[in-house]
Amino acid sequence: MLFSQNPLVLQLAVEVLGSYLSDVLKGRSKPTVRLTFVVEQRGAKVFKKCEYEGPVDGLAQLPEVLRNLHDGNH
């Protein structure tokens, strides 16, 4: 529903999350973030799980990946 109503909300949410995690992990050498998202595919009762493990700056790519999962492109 989030994607359907306002796709920019996801981008903003990921940016806020990334900023928060950057502050929390500041000073650590090679901080790693682990996140799990569950996305419902548009027009189907299919749910897909997306797991991310990596640096905070890699979060910038997540909105596109999640959008593709939602649209059924993965």
mmCIF file of the N, C-alpha and C atoms, coordinates in Angstrom:
data_MODEL
# 
_entry.id   MODEL 
# 
loop_
_atom_site.group_PDB 
_atom_site.id 
_atom_site.type_symbol 
_atom_site.label_atom_id 
_atom_site.label_alt_id 
_atom_site.label_comp_id 
_atom_site.label_asym_id 
_atom_site.label_entity_id 
_atom_site.label_seq_id 
_atom_site.pdbx_PDB_ins_code 
_atom_site.Cartn_x 
_atom_site.Cartn_y 
_atom_site.Cartn_z 
_atom_site.occupancy 
_atom_site.B_iso_or_equiv 
_atom_site.pdbx_formal_charge 
_atom_site.auth_seq_id 
_atom_site.auth_comp_id 
_atom_site.auth_asym_id 
_atom_site.auth_atom_id 
_atom_site.pdbx_PDB_model_num 
ATOM 1   N N  . MET A 1 1  ? 0.817  -1.173  0.000   1.00 0.00 ? 1  MET A N  1 
ATOM 2   C CA . MET A 1 1  ? 0.000  0.000   0.000   1.00 0.00 ? 1  MET A CA 1 
ATOM 3   C C  . MET A 1 1  ? 0.874  1.255   0.000   1.00 0.00 ? 1  MET A C  1 
ATOM 4   N N  . LEU A 1 2  ? 1.989  1.190   0.704   1.00 0.00 ? 2  LEU A N  1 
ATOM 5   C CA . LEU A 1 2  ? 2.903  2.323   0.765   1.00 0.00 ? 2  LEU A CA 1 
ATOM 6   C C  . LEU A 1 2  ? 3.366  2.721   -0.629  1.00 0.00 ? 2  LEU A C  1 
ATOM 7   N N  . PHE A 1 3  ? 3.745  1.748   -1.444  1.00 0.00 ? 3  PHE A N  1 
ATOM 8   C CA . PHE A 1 3  ? 4.209  2.041   -2.806  1.00 0.00 ? 3  PHE A CA 1 
ATOM 9   C C  . PHE A 1 3  ? 3.100  2.634   -3.657  1.00 0.00 ? 3  PHE A C  1 
ATOM 10  N N  . SER A 1 4  ? 1.913  2.076   -3.529  1.00 0.00 ? 4  SER A N  1 
ATOM 11  C CA . SER A 1 4  ? 0.801  2.496   -4.367  1.00 0.00 ? 4  SER A CA 1 
ATOM 12  C C  . SER A 1 4  ? 0.375  3.929   -4.084  1.00 0.00 ? 4  SER A C  1 
ATOM 13  N N  . GLN A 1 5  ? 0.357  4.313   -2.824  1.00 0.00 ? 5  GLN A N  1 
ATOM 14  C CA . GLN A 1 5  ? -0.154 5.621   -2.459  1.00 0.00 ? 5  GLN A CA 1 
ATOM 15  C C  . GLN A 1 5  ? 0.873  6.738   -2.613  1.00 0.00 ? 5  GLN A C  1 
ATOM 16  N N  . ASN A 1 6  ? 2.117  6.468   -2.239  1.00 0.00 ? 6  ASN A N  1 
ATOM 17  C CA . ASN A 1 6  ? 3.133  7.513   -2.328  1.00 0.00 ? 6  ASN A CA 1 
ATOM 18  C C  . ASN A 1 6  ? 4.524  6.896   -2.354  1.00 0.00 ? 6  ASN A C  1 
ATOM 19  N N  . PRO A 1 7  ? 5.091  6.681   -3.530  1.00 0.00 ? 7  PRO A N  1 
ATOM 20  C CA . PRO A 1 7  ? 6.399  6.034   -3.633  1.00 0.00 ? 7  PRO A CA 1 
ATOM 21  C C  . PRO A 1 7  ? 7.530  6.842   -2.992  1.00 0.00 ? 7  PRO A C  1 
ATOM 22  N N  . LEU A 1 8  ? 7.356  8.136   -2.836  1.00 0.00 ? 8  LEU A N  1 
ATOM 23  C CA . LEU A 1 8  ? 8.412  8.954   -2.233  1.00 0.00 ? 8  LEU A CA 1 
ATOM 24  C C  . LEU A 1 8  ? 8.538  8.733   -0.730  1.00 0.00 ? 8  LEU A C  1 
ATOM 25  N N  . VAL A 1 9  ? 7.486  8.216   -0.109  1.00 0.00 ? 9  VAL A N  1 
ATOM 26  C CA . VAL A 1 9  ? 7.530  7.956   1.329   1.00 0.00 ? 9  VAL A CA 1 
ATOM 27  C C  . VAL A 1 9  ? 8.593  6.911   1.644   1.00 0.00 ? 9  VAL A C  1 
ATOM 28  N N  . LEU A 1 10 ? 8.700  5.892   0.815   1.00 0.00 ? 10 LEU A N  1 
ATOM 29  C CA . LEU A 1 10 ? 9.707  4.851   1.043   1.00 0.00 ? 10 LEU A CA 1 
ATOM 30  C C  . LEU A 1 10 ? 11.106 5.440   0.964   1.00 0.00 ? 10 LEU A C  1 
ATOM 31  N N  . GLN A 1 11 ? 11.364 6.260   -0.038  1.00 0.00 ? 11 GLN A N  1 
ATOM 32  C CA . GLN A 1 11 ? 12.675 6.894   -0.185  1.00 0.00 ? 11 GLN A CA 1 
ATOM 33  C C  . GLN A 1 11 ? 13.010 7.716   1.058   1.00 0.00 ? 11 GLN A C  1 
ATOM 34  N N  . LEU A 1 12 ? 12.062 8.488   1.532   1.00 0.00 ? 12 LEU A N  1 
ATOM 35  C CA . LEU A 1 12 ? 12.267 9.313   2.716   1.00 0.00 ? 12 LEU A CA 1 
ATOM 36  C C  . LEU A 1 12 ? 12.505 8.451   3.948   1.00 0.00 ? 12 LEU A C  1 
ATOM 37  N N  . ALA A 1 13 ? 11.744 7.386   4.102   1.00 0.00 ? 13 ALA A N  1 
ATOM 38  C CA . ALA A 1 13 ? 11.902 6.492   5.250   1.00 0.00 ? 13 ALA A CA 1 
ATOM 39  C C  . ALA A 1 13 ? 13.285 5.847   5.265   1.00 0.00 ? 13 ALA A C  1 
ATOM 40  N N  . VAL A 1 14 ? 13.764 5.420   4.119   1.00 0.00 ? 14 VAL A N  1 
ATOM 41  C CA . VAL A 1 14 ? 15.087 4.800   4.045   1.00 0.00 ? 14 VAL A CA 1 
ATOM 42  C C  . VAL A 1 14 ? 16.174 5.833   4.336   1.00 0.00 ? 14 VAL A C  1 
ATOM 43  N N  . GLU A 1 15 ? 16.003 7.055   3.871   1.00 0.00 ? 15 GLU A N  1 
ATOM 44  C CA . GLU A 1 15 ? 16.982 8.108   4.158   1.00 0.00 ? 15 GLU A CA 1 
ATOM 45  C C  . GLU A 1 15 ? 17.034 8.422   5.646   1.00 0.00 ? 15 GLU A C  1 
ATOM 46  N N  . VAL A 1 16 ? 15.883 8.508   6.292   1.00 0.00 ? 16 VAL A N  1 
ATOM 47  C CA . VAL A 1 16 ? 15.832 8.769   7.730   1.00 0.00 ? 16 VAL A CA 1 
ATOM 48  C C  . VAL A 1 16 ? 16.473 7.613   8.494   1.00 0.00 ? 16 VAL A C  1 
ATOM 49  N N  . LEU A 1 17 ? 16.154 6.388   8.108   1.00 0.00 ? 17 LEU A N  1 
ATOM 50  C CA . LEU A 1 17 ? 16.742 5.215   8.745   1.00 0.00 ? 17 LEU A CA 1 
ATOM 51  C C  . LEU A 1 17 ? 18.260 5.208   8.572   1.00 0.00 ? 17 LEU A C  1 
ATOM 52  N N  . GLY A 1 18 ? 18.729 5.513   7.375   1.00 0.00 ? 18 GLY A N  1 
ATOM 53  C CA . GLY A 1 18 ? 20.166 5.558   7.116   1.00 0.00 ? 18 GLY A CA 1 
ATOM 54  C C  . GLY A 1 18 ? 20.870 6.619   7.937   1.00 0.00 ? 18 GLY A C  1 
ATOM 55  N N  . SER A 1 19 ? 20.255 7.769   8.068   1.00 0.00 ? 19 SER A N  1 
ATOM 56  C CA . SER A 1 19 ? 20.822 8.854   8.870   1.00 0.00 ? 19 SER A CA 1 
ATOM 57  C C  . SER A 1 19 ? 20.904 8.452   10.343  1.00 0.00 ? 19 SER A C  1 
ATOM 58  N N  . TYR A 1 20 ? 19.837 7.856   10.837  1.00 0.00 ? 20 TYR A N  1 
ATOM 59  C CA . TYR A 1 20 ? 19.817 7.394   12.224  1.00 0.00 ? 20 TYR A CA 1 
ATOM 60  C C  . TYR A 1 20 ? 20.905 6.347   12.469  1.00 0.00 ? 20 TYR A C  1 
ATOM 61  N N  . LEU A 1 21 ? 20.993 5.365   11.584  1.00 0.00 ? 21 LEU A N  1 
ATOM 62  C CA . LEU A 1 21 ? 21.992 4.308   11.751  1.00 0.00 ? 21 LEU A CA 1 
ATOM 63  C C  . LEU A 1 21 ? 23.415 4.854   11.654  1.00 0.00 ? 21 LEU A C  1 
ATOM 64  N N  . SER A 1 22 ? 23.629 5.837   10.794  1.00 0.00 ? 22 SER A N  1 
ATOM 65  C CA . SER A 1 22 ? 24.952 6.460   10.686  1.00 0.00 ? 22 SER A CA 1 
ATOM 66  C C  . SER A 1 22 ? 25.345 7.098   12.005  1.00 0.00 ? 22 SER A C  1 
ATOM 67  N N  . ASP A 1 23 ? 24.401 7.772   12.648  1.00 0.00 ? 23 ASP A N  1 
ATOM 68  C CA . ASP A 1 23 ? 24.676 8.396   13.942  1.00 0.00 ? 23 ASP A CA 1 
ATOM 69  C C  . ASP A 1 23 ? 24.940 7.361   15.024  1.00 0.00 ? 23 ASP A C  1 
ATOM 70  N N  . VAL A 1 24 ? 24.132 6.312   15.053  1.00 0.00 ? 24 VAL A N  1 
ATOM 71  C CA . VAL A 1 24 ? 24.273 5.272   16.077  1.00 0.00 ? 24 VAL A CA 1 
ATOM 72  C C  . VAL A 1 24 ? 25.594 4.518   15.923  1.00 0.00 ? 24 VAL A C  1 
ATOM 73  N N  . LEU A 1 25 ? 25.986 4.257   14.677  1.00 0.00 ? 25 LEU A N  1 
ATOM 74  C CA . LEU A 1 25 ? 27.183 3.453   14.421  1.00 0.00 ? 25 LEU A CA 1 
ATOM 75  C C  . LEU A 1 25 ? 28.445 4.294   14.256  1.00 0.00 ? 25 LEU A C  1 
ATOM 76  N N  . LYS A 1 26 ? 28.349 5.587   14.455  1.00 0.00 ? 26 LYS A N  1 
ATOM 77  C CA . LYS A 1 26 ? 29.489 6.489   14.294  1.00 0.00 ? 26 LYS A CA 1 
ATOM 78  C C  . LYS A 1 26 ? 30.640 6.058   15.200  1.00 0.00 ? 26 LYS A C  1 
ATOM 79  N N  . GLY A 1 27 ? 31.835 6.050   14.652  1.00 0.00 ? 27 GLY A N  1 
ATOM 80  C CA . GLY A 1 27 ? 33.016 5.694   15.426  1.00 0.00 ? 27 GLY A CA 1 
ATOM 81  C C  . GLY A 1 27 ? 33.375 4.219   15.369  1.00 0.00 ? 27 GLY A C  1 
ATOM 82  N N  . ARG A 1 28 ? 32.507 3.400   14.884  1.00 0.00 ? 28 ARG A N  1 
ATOM 83  C CA . ARG A 1 28 ? 32.814 1.972   14.768  1.00 0.00 ? 28 ARG A CA 1 
ATOM 84  C C  . ARG A 1 28 ? 33.518 1.723   13.445  1.00 0.00 ? 28 ARG A C  1 
ATOM 85  N N  . SER A 1 29 ? 34.449 0.811   13.471  1.00 0.00 ? 29 SER A N  1 
ATOM 86  C CA . SER A 1 29 ? 35.132 0.481   12.222  1.00 0.00 ? 29 SER A CA 1 
ATOM 87  C C  . SER A 1 29 ? 34.281 -0.527  11.451  1.00 0.00 ? 29 SER A C  1 
ATOM 88  N N  . LYS A 1 30 ? 34.047 -0.223  10.185  1.00 0.00 ? 30 LYS A N  1 
ATOM 89  C CA . LYS A 1 30 ? 33.262 -1.074  9.283   1.00 0.00 ? 30 LYS A CA 1 
ATOM 90  C C  . LYS A 1 30 ? 31.923 -1.502  9.886   1.00 0.00 ? 30 LYS A C  1 
ATOM 91  N N  . PRO A 1 31 ? 31.056 -0.536  10.216  1.00 0.00 ? 31 PRO A N  1 
ATOM 92  C CA . PRO A 1 31 ? 29.752 -0.927  10.765  1.00 0.00 ? 31 PRO A CA 1 
ATOM 93  C C  . PRO A 1 31 ? 28.900 -1.638  9.711   1.00 0.00 ? 31 PRO A C  1 
ATOM 94  N N  . THR A 1 32 ? 28.210 -2.672  10.151  1.00 0.00 ? 32 THR A N  1 
ATOM 95  C CA . THR A 1 32 ? 27.347 -3.448  9.267   1.00 0.00 ? 32 THR A CA 1 
ATOM 96  C C  . THR A 1 32 ? 25.916 -3.352  9.760   1.00 0.00 ? 32 THR A C  1 
ATOM 97  N N  . VAL A 1 33 ? 25.012 -3.158  8.834   1.00 0.00 ? 33 VAL A N  1 
ATOM 98  C CA . VAL A 1 33 ? 23.586 -3.064  9.125   1.00 0.00 ? 33 VAL A CA 1 
ATOM 99  C C  . VAL A 1 33 ? 22.907 -4.316  8.603   1.00 0.00 ? 33 VAL A C  1 
ATOM 100 N N  . ARG A 1 34 ? 21.968 -4.853  9.372   1.00 0.00 ? 34 ARG A N  1 
ATOM 101 C CA . ARG A 1 34 ? 21.157 -5.991  8.919   1.00 0.00 ? 34 ARG A CA 1 
ATOM 102 C C  . ARG A 1 34 ? 19.699 -5.606  9.035   1.00 0.00 ? 34 ARG A C  1 
ATOM 103 N N  . LEU A 1 35 ? 19.003 -5.659  7.922   1.00 0.00 ? 35 LEU A N  1 
ATOM 104 C CA . LEU A 1 35 ? 17.576 -5.321  7.879   1.00 0.00 ? 35 LEU A CA 1 
ATOM 105 C C  . LEU A 1 35 ? 16.827 -6.375  7.086   1.00 0.00 ? 35 LEU A C  1 
ATOM 106 N N  . THR A 1 36 ? 15.577 -6.594  7.453   1.00 0.00 ? 36 THR A N  1 
ATOM 107 C CA . THR A 1 36 ? 14.705 -7.510  6.730   1.00 0.00 ? 36 THR A CA 1 
ATOM 108 C C  . THR A 1 36 ? 13.409 -6.785  6.403   1.00 0.00 ? 36 THR A C  1 
ATOM 109 N N  . PHE A 1 37 ? 12.981 -6.880  5.153   1.00 0.00 ? 37 PHE A N  1 
ATOM 110 C CA . PHE A 1 37 ? 11.731 -6.284  4.695   1.00 0.00 ? 37 PHE A CA 1 
ATOM 111 C C  . PHE A 1 37 ? 10.869 -7.390  4.110   1.00 0.00 ? 37 PHE A C  1 
ATOM 112 N N  . VAL A 1 38 ? 9.574  -7.293  4.318   1.00 0.00 ? 38 VAL A N  1 
ATOM 113 C CA . VAL A 1 38 ? 8.617  -8.190  3.684   1.00 0.00 ? 38 VAL A CA 1 
ATOM 114 C C  . VAL A 1 38 ? 7.732  -7.321  2.808   1.00 0.00 ? 38 VAL A C  1 
ATOM 115 N N  . VAL A 1 39 ? 7.682  -7.662  1.517   1.00 0.00 ? 39 VAL A N  1 
ATOM 116 C CA . VAL A 1 39 ? 6.974  -6.847  0.535   1.00 0.00 ? 39 VAL A CA 1 
ATOM 117 C C  . VAL A 1 39 ? 5.879  -7.677  -0.124  1.00 0.00 ? 39 VAL A C  1 
ATOM 118 N N  . GLU A 1 40 ? 4.682  -7.115  -0.177  1.00 0.00 ? 40 GLU A N  1 
ATOM 119 C CA . GLU A 1 40 ? 3.585  -7.781  -0.873  1.00 0.00 ? 40 GLU A CA 1 
ATOM 120 C C  . GLU A 1 40 ? 3.634  -7.390  -2.347  1.00 0.00 ? 40 GLU A C  1 
ATOM 121 N N  . GLN A 1 41 ? 3.587  -8.385  -3.211  1.00 0.00 ? 41 GLN A N  1 
ATOM 122 C CA . GLN A 1 41 ? 3.613  -8.126  -4.649  1.00 0.00 ? 41 GLN A CA 1 
ATOM 123 C C  . GLN A 1 41 ? 2.280  -7.526  -5.078  1.00 0.00 ? 41 GLN A C  1 
ATOM 124 N N  . ARG A 1 42 ? 2.350  -6.499  -5.896  1.00 0.00 ? 42 ARG A N  1 
ATOM 125 C CA . ARG A 1 42 ? 1.154  -5.797  -6.366  1.00 0.00 ? 42 ARG A CA 1 
ATOM 126 C C  . ARG A 1 42 ? 0.230  -6.753  -7.114  1.00 0.00 ? 42 ARG A C  1 
ATOM 127 N N  . GLY A 1 43 ? -1.053 -6.712  -6.758  1.00 0.00 ? 43 GLY A N  1 
ATOM 128 C CA . GLY A 1 43 ? -2.057 -7.499  -7.458  1.00 0.00 ? 43 GLY A CA 1 
ATOM 129 C C  . GLY A 1 43 ? -2.028 -8.983  -7.153  1.00 0.00 ? 43 GLY A C  1 
ATOM 130 N N  . ALA A 1 44 ? -1.289 -9.380  -6.142  1.00 0.00 ? 44 ALA A N  1 
ATOM 131 C CA . ALA A 1 44 ? -1.192 -10.802 -5.806  1.00 0.00 ? 44 ALA A CA 1 
ATOM 132 C C  . ALA A 1 44 ? -1.137 -10.949 -4.296  1.00 0.00 ? 44 ALA A C  1 
ATOM 133 N N  . LYS A 1 45 ? -1.431 -12.112 -3.836  1.00 0.00 ? 45 LYS A N  1 
ATOM 134 C CA . LYS A 1 45 ? -1.318 -12.404 -2.410  1.00 0.00 ? 45 LYS A CA 1 
ATOM 135 C C  . LYS A 1 45 ? 0.014  -13.102 -2.156  1.00 0.00 ? 45 LYS A C  1 
ATOM 136 N N  . VAL A 1 46 ? 1.059  -12.568 -2.772  1.00 0.00 ? 46 VAL A N  1 
ATOM 137 C CA . VAL A 1 46 ? 2.402  -13.136 -2.667  1.00 0.00 ? 46 VAL A CA 1 
ATOM 138 C C  . VAL A 1 46 ? 3.273  -12.154 -1.887  1.00 0.00 ? 46 VAL A C  1 
ATOM 139 N N  . PHE A 1 47 ? 3.982  -12.678 -0.914  1.00 0.00 ? 47 PHE A N  1 
ATOM 140 C CA . PHE A 1 47 ? 4.894  -11.864 -0.121  1.00 0.00 ? 47 PHE A CA 1 
ATOM 141 C C  . PHE A 1 47 ? 6.323  -12.308 -0.388  1.00 0.00 ? 47 PHE A C  1 
ATOM 142 N N  . LYS A 1 48 ? 7.210  -11.337 -0.504  1.00 0.00 ? 48 LYS A N  1 
ATOM 143 C CA . LYS A 1 48 ? 8.615  -11.635 -0.748  1.00 0.00 ? 48 LYS A CA 1 
ATOM 144 C C  . LYS A 1 48 ? 9.450  -11.007 0.355   1.00 0.00 ? 48 LYS A C  1 
ATOM 145 N N  . LYS A 1 49 ? 10.466 -11.727 0.765   1.00 0.00 ? 49 LYS A N  1 
ATOM 146 C CA . LYS A 1 49 ? 11.337 -11.270 1.836   1.00 0.00 ? 49 LYS A CA 1 
ATOM 147 C C  . LYS A 1 49 ? 12.630 -10.738 1.229   1.00 0.00 ? 49 LYS A C  1 
ATOM 148 N N  . CYS A 1 50 ? 13.047 -9.581  1.691   1.00 0.00 ? 50 CYS A N  1 
ATOM 149 C CA . CYS A 1 50 ? 14.288 -8.966  1.225   1.00 0.00 ? 50 CYS A CA 1 
ATOM 150 C C  . CYS A 1 50 ? 15.168 -8.729  2.448   1.00 0.00 ? 50 CYS A C  1 
ATOM 151 N N  . GLU A 1 51 ? 16.351 -9.298  2.443   1.00 0.00 ? 51 GLU A N  1 
ATOM 152 C CA . GLU A 1 51 ? 17.287 -9.109  3.546   1.00 0.00 ? 51 GLU A CA 1 
ATOM 153 C C  . GLU A 1 51 ? 18.482 -8.307  3.053   1.00 0.00 ? 51 GLU A C  1 
ATOM 154 N N  . TYR A 1 52 ? 18.894 -7.347  3.870   1.00 0.00 ? 52 TYR A N  1 
ATOM 155 C CA . TYR A 1 52 ? 20.054 -6.520  3.529   1.00 0.00 ? 52 TYR A CA 1 
ATOM 156 C C  . TYR A 1 52 ? 21.071 -6.640  4.649   1.00 0.00 ? 52 TYR A C  1 
ATOM 157 N N  . GLU A 1 53 ? 22.307 -6.853  4.266   1.00 0.00 ? 53 GLU A N  1 
ATOM 158 C CA . GLU A 1 53 ? 23.416 -6.823  5.219   1.00 0.00 ? 53 GLU A CA 1 
ATOM 159 C C  . GLU A 1 53 ? 24.573 -6.129  4.531   1.00 0.00 ? 53 GLU A C  1 
ATOM 160 N N  . GLY A 1 54 ? 25.004 -5.030  5.108   1.00 0.00 ? 54 GLY A N  1 
ATOM 161 C CA . GLY A 1 54 ? 26.084 -4.279  4.505   1.00 0.00 ? 54 GLY A CA 1 
ATOM 162 C C  . GLY A 1 54 ? 26.247 -2.922  5.150   1.00 0.00 ? 54 GLY A C  1 
ATOM 163 N N  . PRO A 1 55 ? 26.992 -2.035  4.490   1.00 0.00 ? 55 PRO A N  1 
ATOM 164 C CA . PRO A 1 55 ? 27.229 -0.707  5.040   1.00 0.00 ? 55 PRO A CA 1 
ATOM 165 C C  . PRO A 1 55 ? 25.980 0.174   4.958   1.00 0.00 ? 55 PRO A C  1 
ATOM 166 N N  . VAL A 1 56 ? 25.948 1.189   5.800   1.00 0.00 ? 56 VAL A N  1 
ATOM 167 C CA . VAL A 1 56 ? 24.802 2.103   5.845   1.00 0.00 ? 56 VAL A CA 1 
ATOM 168 C C  . VAL A 1 56 ? 24.580 2.774   4.498   1.00 0.00 ? 56 VAL A C  1 
ATOM 169 N N  . ASP A 1 57 ? 25.646 3.149   3.812   1.00 0.00 ? 57 ASP A N  1 
ATOM 170 C CA . ASP A 1 57 ? 25.466 3.855   2.540   1.00 0.00 ? 57 ASP A CA 1 
ATOM 171 C C  . ASP A 1 57 ? 24.861 2.971   1.453   1.00 0.00 ? 57 ASP A C  1 
ATOM 172 N N  . GLY A 1 58 ? 24.838 1.678   1.641   1.00 0.00 ? 58 GLY A N  1 
ATOM 173 C CA . GLY A 1 58 ? 24.187 0.775   0.696   1.00 0.00 ? 58 GLY A CA 1 
ATOM 174 C C  . GLY A 1 58 ? 22.664 0.829   0.773   1.00 0.00 ? 58 GLY A C  1 
ATOM 175 N N  . LEU A 1 59 ? 22.136 1.433   1.841   1.00 0.00 ? 59 LEU A N  1 
ATOM 176 C CA . LEU A 1 59 ? 20.686 1.547   1.994   1.00 0.00 ? 59 LEU A CA 1 
ATOM 177 C C  . LEU A 1 59 ? 20.056 2.386   0.884   1.00 0.00 ? 59 LEU A C  1 
ATOM 178 N N  . ALA A 1 60 ? 20.832 3.243   0.266   1.00 0.00 ? 60 ALA A N  1 
ATOM 179 C CA . ALA A 1 60 ? 20.311 4.113   -0.795  1.00 0.00 ? 60 ALA A CA 1 
ATOM 180 C C  . ALA A 1 60 ? 19.744 3.309   -1.969  1.00 0.00 ? 60 ALA A C  1 
ATOM 181 N N  . GLN A 1 61 ? 20.206 2.081   -2.151  1.00 0.00 ? 61 GLN A N  1 
ATOM 182 C CA . GLN A 1 61 ? 19.734 1.245   -3.257  1.00 0.00 ? 61 GLN A CA 1 
ATOM 183 C C  . GLN A 1 61 ? 18.464 0.465   -2.912  1.00 0.00 ? 61 GLN A C  1 
ATOM 184 N N  . LEU A 1 62 ? 18.106 0.409   -1.632  1.00 0.00 ? 62 LEU A N  1 
ATOM 185 C CA . LEU A 1 62 ? 16.962 -0.394  -1.213  1.00 0.00 ? 62 LEU A CA 1 
ATOM 186 C C  . LEU A 1 62 ? 15.621 0.041   -1.786  1.00 0.00 ? 62 LEU A C  1 
ATOM 187 N N  . PRO A 1 63 ? 15.297 1.326   -1.873  1.00 0.00 ? 63 PRO A N  1 
ATOM 188 C CA . PRO A 1 63 ? 13.978 1.672   -2.420  1.00 0.00 ? 63 PRO A CA 1 
ATOM 189 C C  . PRO A 1 63 ? 13.724 1.099   -3.815  1.00 0.00 ? 63 PRO A C  1 
ATOM 190 N N  . GLU A 1 64 ? 14.727 1.117   -4.658  1.00 0.00 ? 64 GLU A N  1 
ATOM 191 C CA . GLU A 1 64 ? 14.552 0.563   -6.014  1.00 0.00 ? 64 GLU A CA 1 
ATOM 192 C C  . GLU A 1 64 ? 14.343 -0.953  -5.963  1.00 0.00 ? 64 GLU A C  1 
ATOM 193 N N  . VAL A 1 65 ? 15.113 -1.636  -5.131  1.00 0.00 ? 65 VAL A N  1 
ATOM 194 C CA . VAL A 1 65 ? 14.976 -3.088  -4.996  1.00 0.00 ? 65 VAL A CA 1 
ATOM 195 C C  . VAL A 1 65 ? 13.585 -3.436  -4.463  1.00 0.00 ? 65 VAL A C  1 
ATOM 196 N N  . LEU A 1 66 ? 13.143 -2.725  -3.428  1.00 0.00 ? 66 LEU A N  1 
ATOM 197 C CA . LEU A 1 66 ? 11.834 -2.991  -2.847  1.00 0.00 ? 66 LEU A CA 1 
ATOM 198 C C  . LEU A 1 66 ? 10.706 -2.661  -3.832  1.00 0.00 ? 66 LEU A C  1 
ATOM 199 N N  . ARG A 1 67 ? 10.874 -1.597  -4.590  1.00 0.00 ? 67 ARG A N  1 
ATOM 200 C CA . ARG A 1 67 ? 9.871  -1.242  -5.603  1.00 0.00 ? 67 ARG A CA 1 
ATOM 201 C C  . ARG A 1 67 ? 9.764  -2.344  -6.652  1.00 0.00 ? 67 ARG A C  1 
ATOM 202 N N  . ASN A 1 68 ? 10.909 -2.886  -7.076  1.00 0.00 ? 68 ASN A N  1 
ATOM 203 C CA . ASN A 1 68 ? 10.906 -3.967  -8.056  1.00 0.00 ? 68 ASN A CA 1 
ATOM 204 C C  . ASN A 1 68 ? 10.235 -5.223  -7.510  1.00 0.00 ? 68 ASN A C  1 
ATOM 205 N N  . LEU A 1 69 ? 10.477 -5.517  -6.230  1.00 0.00 ? 69 LEU A N  1 
ATOM 206 C CA . LEU A 1 69 ? 9.806  -6.663  -5.609  1.00 0.00 ? 69 LEU A CA 1 
ATOM 207 C C  . LEU A 1 69 ? 8.294  -6.434  -5.588  1.00 0.00 ? 69 LEU A C  1 
ATOM 208 N N  . HIS A 1 70 ? 7.896  -5.245  -5.242  1.00 0.00 ? 70 HIS A N  1 
ATOM 209 C CA . HIS A 1 70 ? 6.468  -4.913  -5.169  1.00 0.00 ? 70 HIS A CA 1 
ATOM 210 C C  . HIS A 1 70 ? 5.813  -5.027  -6.544  1.00 0.00 ? 70 HIS A C  1 
ATOM 211 N N  . ASP A 1 71 ? 6.530  -4.591  -7.574  1.00 0.00 ? 71 ASP A N  1 
ATOM 212 C CA . ASP A 1 71 ? 5.984  -4.620  -8.931  1.00 0.00 ? 71 ASP A CA 1 
ATOM 213 C C  . ASP A 1 71 ? 6.102  -5.996  -9.595  1.00 0.00 ? 71 ASP A C  1 
ATOM 214 N N  . GLY A 1 72 ? 6.764  -6.951  -8.936  1.00 0.00 ? 72 GLY A N  1 
ATOM 215 C CA . GLY A 1 72 ? 6.903  -8.294  -9.476  1.00 0.00 ? 72 GLY A CA 1 
ATOM 216 C C  . GLY A 1 72 ? 8.042  -8.451  -10.459 1.00 0.00 ? 72 GLY A C  1 
ATOM 217 N N  . ASN A 1 73 ? 9.015  -7.550  -10.423 1.00 0.00 ? 73 ASN A N  1 
ATOM 218 C CA . ASN A 1 73 ? 10.143 -7.604  -11.346 1.00 0.00 ? 73 ASN A CA 1 
ATOM 219 C C  . ASN A 1 73 ? 11.286 -8.483  -10.849 1.00 0.00 ? 73 ASN A C  1 
ATOM 220 N N  . HIS A 1 74 ? 11.158 -9.081  -9.675  1.00 0.00 ? 74 HIS A N  1 
ATOM 221 C CA . HIS A 1 74 ? 12.207 -9.976  -9.154  1.00 0.00 ? 74 HIS A CA 1 
ATOM 222 C C  . HIS A 1 74 ? 11.584 -11.264 -8.711  1.00 0.00 ? 74 HIS A C  1 
# 
